[in-house]
Amino acid sequence: MCQLAAYVGDRPIAPLLLRALELQEPYLGAHATGLGVLDGDAIKIEKDFGHVARVRNATSIESLQGTTGIAHSRYNVSARKDPKYNTRAMAHPFLNDEGDLAMMHNGTIYNFRAHWEGLKGNHRFSSYVGEIDAITDSEVAVHMVSDALREGETMEDALRSTAAELAGSFLLSCVTPEHPETVWIANWYQPCVVGVGDDEAMFCSSHIGFHEIRDELDRIFEPPKNSLLKLTRGKVEVTPLNTGKKIPSLRLNRNRLAGVILDLLNEKGEFDFMQIREALNPDGWAQGYGISNERWREVYRLGVRIVNPFIEVMDILLADGVIQEKVALKDEGGVPDTPRYSYALI
């Protein structure tokens, strides 16, 4: 799970998107940071391992300019403990071979190795690490979309046909000079929040990413899951992504989930966001949604991931003065001072 942001408009793009990532990364991110911006007919990318503050100092990321860009804060379970899985090459966004398509991804693609086997003879995989004989699962998607475009498919069709071939949980977001001032998002069941203003549009994984400009936007909303989004100046078009794939029907009882979280904090003490989320799986999520553990495991295998509703419950508990939140600094992925939202009972 990662935290993402994208923007189309006239605000200084690098400071805006990096700040959006900085606000979101203590939830699920901060292992690596990257920014891709359309600059005329070219795509300019700066990225490195580590949280936003580290990458600001290590690269020229804040100097990127343009009116359209995508930004990514990576979280990887393996990288949390092993720096071999957390390299600059594994940071998003990724470019296709021709350098005219940049893509970032949130989620886990279960069948990426099968796609990798079919693609690696014809494509260069920049995220490959020989020591562990691995790539990021995310990089297969940019080559799949690129191949579909070369075969004459429209961007909409290329994203839809690629999404139909992916198993797991995913949100793909891309930009290309062929469609200036356009951000494309193909989302099966990942956190996605969109803001629209006068002659601008923005996407963040979590609501907190809009904090700096929230009052200046006309509308902020969460589009339906299983959607294809097209962000342009002052406009967001939402269409179905995969009409043959049914969204699991789930209804969260926030009070019940809050009770489970309070019991967990009472038993374990201070926990960071990811630790609580992992500890809730599967019993806590099943209780919160009023379903059996078996049903929860089934929808989990279908790619359902719960982030923003979980954040909402934590925010309610914070507002009620039941829990307290702080940013704890940890060593993750070989990077010191990685920020993590941490919670404890008051």
C-alpha positions in Angstrom: 0.0 0.0 0.0 1.3 3.5 -0.9 0.1 7.1 -0.9 -0.3 9.0 -4.2 -1.1 12.4 -5.5 -1.6 14.0 -8.9 -2.4 17.5 -10.2 -3.5 19.4 -13.3 -3.4 23.2 -13.0 -1.2 26.3 -12.5 -0.1 26.0 -8.9 3.7 25.4 -8.4 3.4 21.6 -8.9 6.4 20.2 -7.1 5.8 21.9 -3.7 2.1 21.1 -3.9 2.5 17.4 -4.7 5.4 16.9 -2.3 3.4 18.5 0.5 0.5 16.2 -0.3 2.7 13.2 0.0 4.3 14.5 3.2 0.9 14.7 4.8 0.0 11.2 3.7 3.2 9.3 4.1 3.0 8.6 7.8 0.0 6.4 7.1 1.4 4.1 4.4 4.4 5.4 2.5 7.8 7.1 3.0 9.9 4.1 1.9 10.5 6.0 -1.4 9.4 9.2 -3.0 9.0 10.1 -6.7 7.5 12.8 -8.9 6.9 12.8 -12.7 6.0 16.0 -14.5 5.0 16.8 -18.1 7.5 19.4 -19.4 6.5 20.2 -23.0 7.0 17.0 -25.0 9.1 15.4 -22.3 8.4 13.7 -19.0 10.8 14.7 -16.2 11.2 12.4 -13.3 13.0 12.7 -10.0 12.9 9.9 -7.4 14.9 8.2 -4.7 14.4 5.9 -1.7 13.2 7.5 1.6 10.6 9.9 2.8 9.9 13.3 1.3 12.3 15.2 3.5 15.2 12.9 2.6 14.5 13.0 -1.2 14.1 16.8 -1.1 17.7 17.0 0.1 19.1 14.2 -2.1 17.6 15.2 -5.5 16.4 18.1 -7.5 12.8 17.0 -7.1 11.5 20.3 -5.9 12.8 22.1 -9.0 10.5 20.2 -11.4 8.0 22.4 -13.2 4.9 21.9 -15.3 1.1 22.0 -15.2 0.6 18.2 -14.9 2.2 15.7 -12.6 2.0 12.5 -10.6 3.6 11.8 -7.2 4.2 8.6 -5.3 5.1 7.7 -1.7 6.0 4.0 -1.7 5.3 1.5 1.0 6.5 -2.1 0.7 6.2 -4.8 3.3 9.5 -6.5 2.3 11.3 -3.1 2.3 10.1 -2.3 5.8 12.7 -4.7 7.1 15.1 -5.3 4.2 16.7 -2.4 2.4 17.4 -4.6 -0.6 13.8 -4.1 -1.5 14.0 -0.4 -1.2 16.1 1.2 -3.9 15.9 4.3 -6.1 15.2 2.1 -9.1 12.1 0.6 -7.3 10.7 4.1 -6.6 7.7 5.3 -8.7 6.9 6.6 -11.3 8.1 4.3 -14.0 8.7 5.1 -17.7 8.0 2.9 -20.7 10.9 2.1 -23.0 10.2 5.1 -25.2 10.0 7.5 -22.3 6.6 8.9 -23.3 4.4 7.2 -20.7 4.9 7.6 -16.9 2.9 5.5 -14.4 2.6 5.0 -10.7 0.7 2.2 -8.9 -0.9 1.6 -5.6 -1.6 -2.0 -4.4 -0.3 -5.5 -5.1 -0.5 -7.3 -8.4 -0.7 -11.0 -7.6 0.1 -12.2 -11.1 2.9 -9.8 -12.0 5.5 -12.6 -12.4 3.5 -14.3 -15.2 3.3 -10.9 -17.0 7.0 -10.2 -16.3 8.0 -13.5 -17.9 6.0 -12.6 -21.0 7.3 -9.0 -21.2 11.0 -9.1 -20.2 12.2 -10.3 -23.5 11.0 -7.2 -25.2 11.2 -4.5 -22.4 13.7 -3.1 -20.0 12.7 -3.4 -16.4 14.5 -0.5 -14.6 13.4 -1.8 -11.1 15.2 -5.1 -11.4 17.5 -6.0 -8.5 19.8 -8.9 -9.4 20.7 -9.7 -5.8 17.1 -10.7 -5.1 16.1 -11.4 -8.7 13.1 -9.2 -8.4 11.3 -6.2 -9.9 8.5 -4.2 -8.5 5.1 -5.7 -9.4 4.1 -2.2 -10.5 6.5 -2.0 -13.5 4.7 -4.6 -15.5 1.7 -2.4 -15.9 3.4 0.5 -17.6 4.7 -1.9 -20.3 1.3 -3.5 -20.7 -0.4 -0.2 -21.2 2.4 1.0 -23.5 2.1 -2.1 -25.7 -1.7 -1.7 -25.9 -1.2 2.0 -27.0 1.4 0.9 -29.7 -1.2 -1.6 -31.0 -3.6 1.3 -31.6 -5.8 1.3 -28.5 -6.9 4.5 -27.0 -5.7 5.4 -23.5 -9.1 4.4 -22.1 -9.1 1.1 -23.8 -5.4 0.4 -22.9 -6.0 1.0 -19.2 -9.2 -1.1 -19.3 -7.6 -4.0 -21.2 -4.5 -3.9 -18.8 -6.7 -3.8 -15.7 -8.7 -6.8 -16.9 -5.4 -8.8 -17.0 -4.3 -7.9 -13.5 -5.2 -9.9 -10.4 -5.0 -8.3 -7.0 -5.4 -4.8 -5.7 -4.4 -1.8 -7.9 -4.8 1.8 -8.8 -2.8 2.9 -11.9 -2.2 6.5 -12.6 -0.4 7.8 -15.7 0.5 10.8 -17.8 1.8 11.2 -21.3 2.7 14.1 -23.6 0.2 12.7 -26.1 -2.5 13.9 -23.7 -1.2 17.1 -22.1 -2.8 18.4 -19.0 -4.5 15.1 -18.4 -4.0 12.6 -15.5 -5.5 9.1 -16.0 -6.5 6.9 -13.1 -7.6 3.3 -13.3 -8.8 2.2 -9.9 -10.2 -1.2 -8.9 -10.4 -0.9 -5.1 -7.7 1.5 -3.8 -8.1 4.7 -1.8 -8.9 7.6 -4.2 -10.0 11.1 -3.4 -10.5 13.8 -6.1 -10.7 17.6 -5.8 -11.9 19.9 -8.5 -11.5 23.7 -8.6 -11.5 26.6 -11.0 -9.3 25.4 -13.9 -7.6 22.7 -11.8 -8.0 19.1 -10.5 -6.2 17.0 -8.0 -6.1 13.5 -6.8 -4.8 12.1 -3.4 -5.0 8.7 -1.8 -6.3 10.2 1.4 -8.2 13.3 2.3 -5.4 14.8 4.4 -3.4 15.3 1.2 -5.7 18.2 0.3 -5.0 20.1 3.5 -3.0 22.9 2.0 -5.7 23.9 -0.6 -8.9 22.3 0.7 -10.7 25.6 1.1 -9.7 26.7 -2.4 -11.3 23.8 -4.2 -15.0 23.7 -5.2 -15.5 20.0 -4.5 -13.7 17.1 -2.9 -15.2 13.6 -3.3 -14.4 9.9 -3.4 -15.3 8.4 -6.8 -16.8 4.9 -7.0 -14.5 1.9 -7.0 -13.9 0.0 -10.2 -13.7 3.4 -12.1 -11.6 5.0 -14.8 -11.0 8.7 -14.2 -9.8 11.4 -16.5 -8.6 14.5 -14.7 -8.3 17.7 -16.7 -8.5 21.4 -15.9 -11.5 21.9 -13.7 -13.0 18.6 -14.7 -13.1 14.9 -13.7 -14.7 12.3 -15.9 -15.7 9.1 -14.2 -16.6 5.9 -16.2 -16.7 2.2 -15.3 -13.3 0.4 -15.5 -14.4 -3.2 -15.8 -18.1 -3.9 -16.4 -17.5 -7.6 -16.0 -16.2 -7.3 -12.5 -18.6 -6.8 -9.6 -17.6 -4.7 -6.6 -18.0 -6.6 -3.3 -20.9 -5.3 -1.3 -19.6 -4.1 2.1 -21.0 -1.8 4.8 -18.8 -0.7 7.6 -20.2 -0.3 11.1 -17.9 2.5 12.3 -18.9 2.2 15.9 -18.2 -1.5 16.0 -14.8 -1.1 14.3 -14.0 1.7 16.8 -14.7 -0.6 19.7 -12.4 -3.3 18.2 -9.6 -0.7 17.8 -10.0 0.6 21.4 -9.8 -3.0 22.7 -6.7 -3.5 20.7 -5.0 -0.4 22.0 -6.0 -1.2 25.5 -4.3 -4.6 25.1 -1.2 -3.7 23.1 -0.6 0.0 24.1 0.9 2.3 21.4 0.6 1.1 17.8 1.3 2.8 14.5 -1.2 2.9 11.7 0.0 -0.1 9.8 0.4 -2.2 13.0 -3.2 -1.6 13.9 -4.3 -2.3 10.3 -2.4 -5.6 10.3 -3.7 -6.6 13.7 -7.3 -6.1 12.6 -6.9 -8.7 9.8 -8.9 -10.8 9.6 -11.1 -10.8 12.8 -11.3 -7.0 13.3 -12.3 -6.2 9.7 -14.8 -9.1 9.7 -16.4 -7.7 12.8 -16.4 -4.1 11.5 -18.2 -5.2 8.3 -20.5 -7.7 10.0 -19.3 -10.6 7.9 -17.5 -13.9 8.6 -13.8 -14.3 8.6 -14.1 -16.5 5.6 -16.1 -13.8 3.7 -13.5 -11.2 4.6 -10.7 -13.4 3.3 -12.6 -13.9 0.1 -13.0 -10.2 -0.6 -9.4 -9.6 0.4 -8.3 -12.0 -2.3 -10.4 -10.0 -4.7 -8.2 -7.0 -4.0 -10.4 -5.1 -1.4 -8.2 -2.9 0.8 -9.6 -0.7 3.6 -7.7 2.5 4.2 -9.8 5.7 4.1 -12.7 4.3 6.1 -10.1 3.2 8.7 -8.7 6.7 8.8 -12.1 8.1 9.3 -12.7 5.9 12.3 -9.3 6.9 13.8 -10.2 10.6 13.2 -13.5 10.1 15.0 -11.7 8.6 18.0 -9.3 11.5 17.9 -12.1 14.1 17.8 -13.9 12.4 20.7 -10.7 12.7 22.8 -10.5 8.9 23.3 -7.1 8.4 21.6 -4.0 10.5 20.9 -1.9 10.7 17.8 1.7 11.5 17.3 4.3 11.1 14.5 6.8 8.5 15.6 10.2 8.3 13.7 11.3 4.8 12.9 14.1 3.1 10.9 12.4 1.4 7.9 13.9 0.3 4.6 17.3 1.4 5.6 16.1 5.0 6.2 16.2 6.6 9.6 13.5 9.0 10.8 10.7 7.5 8.7 7.5 9.1 9.9 4.6 7.0 11.2 1.3 8.1 12.7 1.1 6.3 16.0 -1.8 6.0 18.4 -2.5 5.3 22.0 -5.4 5.6 24.5 -5.6 8.8 26.5 
